[in-house]
Amino acid sequence: MPLIIVTGHPSSGKSTIVDRLAERFKEKGKEYQIIRDESYGGFDRKNYEFANKEKDLRSWIRSEVQQSLTKNKVIICDGLNYIKGYRYELFLAAKMSKTTYCVIQCSPSADTCHWLNEQKPESSRYSKELIDQLLMRYERPDTKFRWEKPLFEVKIGKAEKALPSEIDDDMTVDLEYPAPRFANIFDEEIVEWICNGTELTENQSTQTVPLAPTNFLHELDRSTQDVVTVILNAQRTAVRGQNLTIPGATDGANTIKFMKLRTLPELNRLRHQFVNMSKKDPTTDKEKIITGFVDFLNCNLR
């Protein structure tokens, strides 16, 4: 049931890292299942050039993860997973399954991505233009968000050898990071956390309340609508990069960064998504509702 989300740039060695990690679970006698975008019927690297095809691919991966989490095995989600809002959705699936969870990020340079891409069979390569586009679209994991931790960052380079365990001050030492086959993948730490770490269900917010308060939906609808109204009014005079303060939210978590004008349909679409999610954890505490909605908007407004 544990879930591992692997994220990284295109051609960053993710699948090689996943295969190495899977071997460690096999050695420990732990069952595992790898869910890869290549397993999607009709998958092609060019899917990432079209929003509708990419959306269908993400929906398929999310569905596979949700179904597989009911089984007694480690689920490893191997893909770009470059949108933080999407990683949040996968995190919620792990919460609902009451299991352990972690994120692995593969971090090569842009030059290394292109170099690794050239090592692939021609039929499996990204175009150079698509790699550059995906590099710009990539949203790096940030451990200030609860769904991005624990985070294990794997440094990827071109060196066909592992870094020495101890590095002295000798400037002749080549500090190029290792290629995926030799990189430090923190396998012992990951296996230990996945097998013996803290389950997400210990977070009180994951517990299911059997009966919602009678005025829950009314308070939820009114509070989220108030936030939308504040944003629409504030952005009329806001400048790009300014933080919009949302009244009623918890101090320190009550701002939304204004990057561009947001339309009412766009905000309402996100509001409806949040309302549907909140039905699983009903509360009439207005401050909690507004703070949660602000957090949700910060993750999904791009």
C-alpha positions, 0 to 999 in steps of 0.5 A, spaced: 500 500 500 505 505 500 506 510 495 512 513 492 512 518 487 518 519 482 518 526 479 524 529 475 525 533 468 524 529 462 530 524 461 533 525 468 534 517 469 527 516 473 526 509 470 533 507 472 533 510 479 526 506 480 529 499 477 534 500 482 530 501 488 525 496 486 531 491 486 532 493 493 525 492 495 525 485 492 531 483 496 527 485 502 522 481 500 517 486 499 512 486 493 512 492 489 508 495 482 511 500 478 506 504 474 509 508 468 506 513 463 509 508 458 504 503 460 498 507 458 495 505 451 498 509 445 503 512 449 508 517 445 513 522 448 509 527 443 503 526 448 506 532 452 505 537 446 498 536 447 494 539 453 488 534 452 492 528 451 497 529 457 491 530 461 488 523 459 495 520 461 495 524 468 488 521 469 490 514 467 496 514 472 492 517 477 486 512 476 492 506 476 495 509 483 488 509 486 486 502 484 493 499 486 493 502 493 488 497 495 493 492 494 498 490 499 504 492 495 509 498 494 506 502 489 512 506 485 509 512 480 514 513 475 513 519 471 514 526 470 509 528 475 511 535 474 505 539 476 505 540 484 497 540 484 497 533 481 502 530 486 497 533 491 492 529 488 496 523 488 498 524 496 490 525 497 490 518 494 495 515 499 492 519 505 485 515 503 489 509 503 492 510 510 499 508 508 506 511 508 508 516 502 514 519 500 517 523 494 523 522 490 526 527 485 531 526 480 535 533 479 540 533 473 542 539 469 538 541 462 545 539 459 545 532 462 537 531 460 539 532 453 545 528 454 541 522 457 536 523 452 541 521 446 543 515 450 536 512 449 533 508 443 531 513 437 524 511 438 524 513 446 527 520 445 524 526 446 525 532 441 530 537 444 524 542 443 520 538 448 525 537 453 526 545 453 518 546 454 518 541 459 524 544 463 520 550 463 514 547 466 517 543 471 514 545 478 520 543 483 518 539 490 518 544 496 518 541 503 514 547 506 508 543 503 506 537 507 505 533 500 512 534 498 515 530 504 519 526 506 523 528 499 529 525 497 533 528 492 537 524 487 543 528 484 544 526 477 550 527 472 554 524 467 560 521 471 560 513 470 562 512 477 559 513 484 562 519 488 567 518 493 564 517 500 569 522 503 571 528 498 577 532 501 580 539 498 584 536 492 581 541 487 583 535 482 577 531 484 572 531 479 565 533 482 561 531 477 555 528 479 554 520 477 550 518 472 543 514 474 546 507 474 551 510 479 547 515 483 546 515 490 538 513 491 538 513 498 535 506 497 536 504 505 533 510 507 527 510 503 526 502 504 526 504 512 521 509 511 516 506 507 516 500 511 516 503 518 515 510 517 509 514 519 503 513 516 499 519 513 492 516 517 496 519 523 494 526 521 487 528 524 485 531 517 485 524 514 480 521 519 473 520 516 467 524 520 461 519 519 456 525 519 457 532 517 454 538 521 447 540 518 450 547 516 456 544 513 455 545 506 452 552 507 458 554 511 463 551 506 459 554 500 459 561 503 466 561 505 469 559 499 465 564 495 467 570 499 474 568 498 473 568 490 469 575 491 476 578 495 480 575 489 476 578 484 476 585 487 483 585 489 486 583 483 483 590 479 488 594 483 494 589 484 500 589 481 504 582 478 507 579 484 503 582 489 501 578 495 493 578 496 491 578 503 485 573 504 481 575 510 479 570 515 485 565 514 490 563 519 496 568 519 501 566 515 497 562 511 492 568 508 496 570 502 495 568 494 500 571 490 497 575 484 501 573 477 495 574 472 488 576 472 483 570 474 476 569 471 470 568 475 469 561 471 476 559 473 476 560 480 469 557 480 472 551 477 477 550 483 472 552 488 467 546 486 473 542 486 475 544 493 468 543 495 467 536 493 474 534 496 472 538 503 466 533 503 470 528 505 472 532 511 467 536 513 467 542 518 464 548 520 470 552 522 470 558 517 477 559 519 479 552 517 475 552 511 478 559 508 485 557 510 484 550 506 481 553 500 487 559 500 492 553 501 488 549 495 488 555 490 496 556 492 497 549 489 493 550 483 493 557 480 498 557 475 
